[in-house]
Amino acid sequence: MSLKLRVDGKEIPLNEFVEKILSGTIVGAVTSLKGIKDDWKKIEIEIMAKT
């Protein structure tokens, strides 16, 4: 699994520990939702600041 973090278009480098923690948390939360198939390929999350 690989994870990329971009903030305002700039890619933020992640060390292996942070990448594992973030990807594990996201995958665990998303795959526990109803309707998510076991053979998923890509998860995309967009978080936008409130204005």
Summary of the structure (lengths in Angstrom):
residues: 51
radius of gyration: 12.6
end to end distance: 33.0
largest distance: 36.5
contacts: 68
relative contact order: 0.14
helix: 31%
strand: 12%
